[in-house]
Amino acid sequence: MIKLLTSHFRFKSTASQTYNLNRLLLNMSRKNDGNPGRSSPKRQQPPGKDKGTKYCPGTVTLQILGCGGSGSPGAVYLFTDQSRYLFNCGEGTQRLAHEHKTKLSRLEHIFLTRTSWERIGGLPGLSLTVQDAGVRNLTLHGPPGLDEIFKAMRRFVILKNLKVDAETCEERGVYEDEVMTVQYILIDKKPVKMLESSYKWSLSDLELDNTDYYEYENGRNSDSPSPPLVLDYNKREENVVICYICKLKPKPGALNLEKCVDKGVPPGPLLGQLKNGKDITLPDGTVVTAEEVTAPSDPGPVFIFIDIPSVEYLTYLKDKKYIFREYNSNASVDHNAALCVVHFSPAEIVNTEIYDDFMGDFPASTKHLVLNGSNKFSGYTAAHRIQWQLNQIDENIFPLLKECPDLKCDKLHISCKTMKFTPPSESSDTSTEELAAQTDSPEEKRDVCQDGYIDLTNSLTAYHLRPLKGLDRSNEAILDPASYLEEAYKINNFNESLELLKQEMAKARVHKNRETEFPKILFLGTGSCIPNKTRNVSSILIHSSPDACILLDCGEGTWGQMIRFYGEEEATDLLAKLKLIYISHLHADHHIGLINILNTRRDILGKTVEPIILLAPKQINAWLYFYNQRIEPIGDTFTLVSNDTLVQAPYTNPALSQMGIKSISTCLVRHCPFAYGIAIHFNNPQDPSDLIKITYSGDTAPCDDLVNLGNNSTLLLHEATMEDELVEEARRKRHSTVSEAIEQGRKMNAKYTILTHFSQRYAKIPRINTALAENVGVAFDNMEVTISELNLLHLMYPTLKILFSEHFEEMEQKALKRSMKLERKKQQLQEQGVAKCPTR
């Protein structure tokens, strides 16, 4: 051991120096505990200091979670040996953290530059995730109103074990801990006058919603409601943006044992004092300074976060440039100059002269990392991986995602669709390496710079602050279609199963013009509760006519899903066609994406765009009105029609006919309070006399009212949250199992049924051990299907089971363990019953 430690220092020494160093190390390892040569853990631990005590960290890294482009959030994770911090939390932050295995168990502080949805939209989902990870206290830093936002969310974001505190940042205020100091710089803008809303709230609309939407799941009695929710609707928050100047705490240099030997320092506490930067006096009176025996200390680098949302704020940034002089090229001390500046500001602001001058004030050594729409890849690699693989099954139902239009994949795509279904790795014409080379190398796009000092980012771009290693792109999220396809074709029997499937689908396919066939159903989110890397939360887009579409539910990240599927240009055009949004109930996974859609639609199409029709429980008013009054005006973006009014009579607004819709009806379903199912009658462009009826369950346990509502449906979209063996859990949470969902379709005489809203334990494929009926299909994210293609879906399931065989086998193993555990429990109960039975 001593020999190993000695060689570790790798220095030249005389024989006496080596002997003294060996002696020093040997004595350091001995403790007076009666066991020479073995260290005592209790003596090593300083009194009063436990493992949870924080110290100045030796490793500190900035990691980009979301790059701010292509529907992804702008979010930066700062992690150290012991602590975690997050800067901004837009929609999709939790999903990216999950996908890229970013551990959230030590996250205790979130710094927000503004309270707009663009920066806070991911807080509901993230807070639930960190709660599950064991975090008990979370502090939000940012503009006024953060505490009220969480209070307003309290009905649909249930935090049982997580306490959330909001710290309002004041000008030049400072947060400080063992890791760093964070200075708040307020970029002010005077409050704007409230816009006149096309939607008028009435007093009855503003009834406080004190509903406990999780009482059924948590066993609470509705006769004992939660405390009333009291919100101040009349207060208007100032439009404050906060920039953060961060500086790591200084860290003493490492102790040099060779120099300690040369100075005659004996083993013991004197070494610890030197290591902590303190000078010592030896027994012979010799003074040894810490500087003499330690490496140069790290004074603590500076890094800055800037967010200038619009031109109105540029003047204020210009007025406060003097604050940043201490950290730019005018810095009086070299180590005060910022190593890194992270810019959340949009591209149109970054390109202005004022902003360019601001950036130019920093020294050439400062790295400027930009997180905005200039970045073109969202970082959701798992969505592309599974879509490339599903695309091999059918290129129309599972089209390739369009968020990266420059990806040259045509030849790669065709090579995997030869009549022999030859996987890329075995192709005699093109090797996997050659196919990979045919795509645009991500390296070509990574160092795009403007004026030589701007670095565009990607998810998992990193900047190592301590030890200082600078920019690191080695782990960036990139697309690799060749590996996705090779992975699929290497699976045993996949090639043969795919070939047989193609033959069966060719026989069953009804040939219609897909471009002119309506309605088309696109599944944007098919998972429940929280987003998963392959299944986002609930959202279904239906193209009802060439010029109109509607959304059924709008979970977190719905807008990002639209951008990934259509590409930015086509998704932008789609917003003009989006005429109606339906919200089935007020659980967060079904409506948290709504505000982003409303805001984006208005921002892109202009304030004169026709308000969208919002079909939702009227209780949503309390939340939307709060956001309108306290955060930013949204009242001009929608017209609310309460779901309960559609229970009594179908909705037949003349505007519906322009969407290709005849009528809409709803019914109450068996889930949380104010949960609804919906049935929509669409006009059939091919046959005006024939109506197409689509019924959507929302979340529900088996429900007779839904069966009556959906009677003789063309298509039933029904939740199938649990596998059949988890029927008791499904009943407790008021969800449906796979078989219950299929039975609902049979009872209502639905021509076809598509299963959706799967528990995230079924990330890739639900566990169904029986063959699917000819009229049943399984939904996937980014699956688009027309009515004439519904008869193909059941044919795919055997091949899908092979494609995801590894995941399916894991589910089978878990099911077996559950079964064995249940059997043991039954045996124990029987044995206890026998023991209690009196002997005769």
Buried (B, 14 or more C-beta within 10 A) or exposed (E): EBEEBBEEEEEEBEEEBBEBBBBBBBEBBBBEEEEEEEEEEEEEEEEEEEEEEEEBBEEBBBBBBBBBBBBBBBBBBBBBEBBBBBBBBBBBBBBBBBBBEBEBEBBBBBBBBBBBBBBBBBBBBBBBBBBEEEBEEBBBBBBBBBBBBBBBBBBBBBBEEBEBEBBBBEEEBEBEEEBBBBBBBBBBBEEEEEBEBEBEBEEEBBEEBBBBBBBBBEEEEEEEEBEEBEBEBEEBBEBBBBBBBBBBBEBBBEBBBBBBBBBEBBBEEBBEBBBEBEEBEEEEEEEBEBEBBBEEBBBBBBBBBBBBBEEEBBEBBEEBBEBBEBBBBBBEEEEBBBBBBBBBBBBEBBEBEBBBEBBEBBBEEBBBBBBBBBBBBBBBBBBBBBBBBBBBBBEEBBBBBBBBEEBEBEEBBEBBEEEEBBBBBEBEEBBBEBBBEBBEEBEEBBEEEBEEBBBBBBBBBBBBBBEEEEBBBEEBBBBBBBBBBBBBBEBEEBBEBBEEBBEBBEEEBEEEEEEEBBBBBBBBBBBBBBBBBBBBBBBBBBBBBEEBBBBBBBBBBBBBBBBBBBBBEEBBEBBBBBBBBBBBBBBBBBBBBBBBBBBBBBEEBEEEBEBBBBBBBBBBBBBBBBBBBBBBBBBBBBBBBBBBEBBEEBBBBEBBEEBBBBBBBBBBBBBBBBBBBBBBBBBBBEEEEEBBBBBBBBBBBBBEBBBEBBBEBBBBBBBBBBBBBBBEBBBEBBBBBBBBBBBBBBBBEBBBBBBBBBBBBBBBBBBBEEEBEEBBBBBBBBBBBBBBBBBBBBBBBBBBBBBBBEBBEBBEEEBEEEEEEEEEEEEEEEEEEEEEEEEE
